[in-house]
Amino acid sequence: MEAEKRIEQLKKAINHYRYLYHVKDTSEISDEALDSLKKELFDLEEKYPELVTSDSPTQRIGGEPLAKFEKFKHKKRMTSFNDAFSKEDIENWLNRNLKLLTEEERKKITFYTEPKLDGLAIELIYKNGVLEIGATRGDGTIGENVTQNLKTIESIPLRLRTKEEIEKDLGREINYKEIIVRGEAILTKEEFKRINEERKINGEEIYANPRNLAAGSIRQLDSKITSERKLDADFYSLVSDLGQKKHSDEHEILALLGLKTNNKYNKVCLSLTEVFEAYEKMQQKRNDYPYEIDGLVVLINENEIFEKLGIVGKAPRAGIAYKFPQKEATTILENVEFQTGRTGAITPVGILKPVVIEGVTITRTTLHNEDEIKRLELKIGDTVVIARAGDVIPKVVKVLKEMRSGEEKEIVFPKECPSCFSKTFKKDALWYCLNKNCFNRRYKTIVHFISKPAFDMSGIGPSTIKELLEHKLILDAADLFTLKKGDVMELPLFKEKASSNLIKTIEERKKISLARFIYSLSIPNVGVGTANVLADKFHSLSLLKEANEEDLKNINDVGEVVAGSIVSYFKDLNNLNFIEKLLKQVEVFYDEKEEKLKGLTFVLTGTLLKITRDEAKERIRKLGGEVSSSISIKTDYLVIGEKPGSKYEKAKKLGVKIINEKEFYELL
């Protein structure tokens, strides 16, 4: 009897803290303390298995894998929304509805806007507050019973808040016997990234997008696999009548029931002007949301009017999905050009028939390498699907072979470098130019050399480097330091002041830290982070040059491929001659790090006002700290600037210390 009483207390407490965390976005105890309560409950139930109930927090992962899913018939049809892509589409949608309403009804209309989640629609049925059935939408009438898998989602309560708690908050009685709600099973961007990174390490195929992964996870016959995916859920529809008059009421009641909602992102709008403003705001902050959203759901807020307008096809008349500008579009691959990079790698660039994606006109796309072209079975003249995500270079994701006319041409890689016409050779998936003096190779190598993380010659642009090379005023990056004002004045458009500024910029960069110097050398596979690690390990260029592959492979952040690249680079006589020539002009010093931040890991998010993100990272490293790109329980500080992204929400959940820009400078 004592165990039974303690179990009930533990279940009640755990459900209360779950409600605070997932619904109220707050916490009264630490994650460790909550885990301790769960452990105590688990131990008691192990000892007294007859006291285990289906709503216990320990029952989130089901038993044996299922042989198949049972079909489930929805009491009320689950619908989806038609799409709108412009203000005109939204205005037409409203006008169509207004024609079906009386003058009095038209005057009553307000709108409710909420993010359109890119996940899998689900329905939950609670009997006397306990989760009994969880189902997918299916065709709207018949779905699949996936209760066992939905129970693994922490944000889905196995038991609602008590009838007394809800009625007290609502100020009225409700029918608690059966409550049906609807929402979306989703995967956060962070979790999607984590899963794909794990699969990459294991050599497995990565998932295309969070929605497909969420849907696939819910349809696993083994709920243990579902639980490993750490899915989330959000709720937006109350099917049962609990006295709601408006859709906005439904969201308030859902939260009182103990269900996670998007209420902080939602808005009641009194006019279409306000709807358009909400759309613009959500589009601007789209990347800050912790999960993928692909538009704004716009609903007529008054439930009586919503029901009167009815359903056409699969969609309610009174709701519409106002989609963001598309991330994908179809176009034609008109040609392929080839470019030589600083390492000699020859990259194919697709020339496209112009197409607009997310408001940007796209005319070129990276095709990566010959193997990628073969994988896609891509030909010149093909109709292709182009995808663009944020500022990422657009890429071909699919070839529509059924659109072929027979006039398409094979893509043939050049046997000669497109820049210097030297012979090419293939290594792994890439073709390379063998000529170290190739104009394009030299040009891109010097552009890298003057870049911000290297010698940071911000007063010199790529076009100036091209002119200096074309006029044979320099042959390599080391020659920059021997330039005189008179040499530069020979260039078109370079008057006395411009020439003086250029020489001054170069003179000011004759002293450089070892980490920046290593990065400037264009050693294949060595980025900013690796350059810093190498500088901290060896403290001098001479010691780095002498390192063998075994020495290098044992260093954190340096694997077999990177170690091989470094050793090969320093074995090349041309590279050694270049370094010797360069060291006659510049002074390289090891930037001795203070140990003030030693052992501390930082993550940065948002825009910093006083310094750039790269400068902040450099300051952290200089004081012995480490910089990571992702939040984890090992993160010591999250530094937030303006418009912090999803890392901010994750840091709050993990209990990571969050500091603003002012606090960051104080810490430094």
Secondary structure, 3 states (H helix, E strand, C coil): CHHHHHHHHHHHHHHHHHHHHHCCCCCCCCHHHHHHHHHHHHHHHHHCHHHCCCCCHHHCCCCCCCCCCCEEECCCCCCCCCEECCHHHHHHHHHHHHCCCCHHHHHHCCEEEEEEECCEEEEEEEECCEEEEEEECCCCCEEEECHHHHCCCCCCCCECCCHHHHHHHHCCCCCCCEEEEEEEEECEHHHHHHHHHHHHHCCCCCCCCHHHHHHHHHCCCCHHHHHHCCCEEEEEEECCCCCCCEHHHHHHHHHHHCCCCCHHHCEEECCHHHHHHHHHHHHHCHHHCCECEEEEEEEECEHHHHHHHCEECCEECCEEEEECCCCEEEEEEEEEEEEECCCCEEEEEEEEEEEEECCEEEEEEECCCHHHHHHHCCCECCEEEEECCCCCCCEEEEECHHHCCCCCECCCCCCECCCCCCEEEEECCEEEECCCCCHHHHHHHHHHHCCCCCCCCCCCCHHHHHHHHHCCCCCCHHHHHHCCHHHHCCCCCCCHHHHHHHHHHHHCCCEEEHHHHHHHCCCCCCCHHHHHHHHHHHCCHHHHHHCCHHHHHCCCCCCHHHHHHHHHHHHCHHHHHHHHHHHCCCEEECCCCCCCCCCCEEEEECECCCCCHHHHHHHHHHCCCEECCCCCCCCCEEEECECCCHHHHHHHHHCCEEEEHHHHHHHC
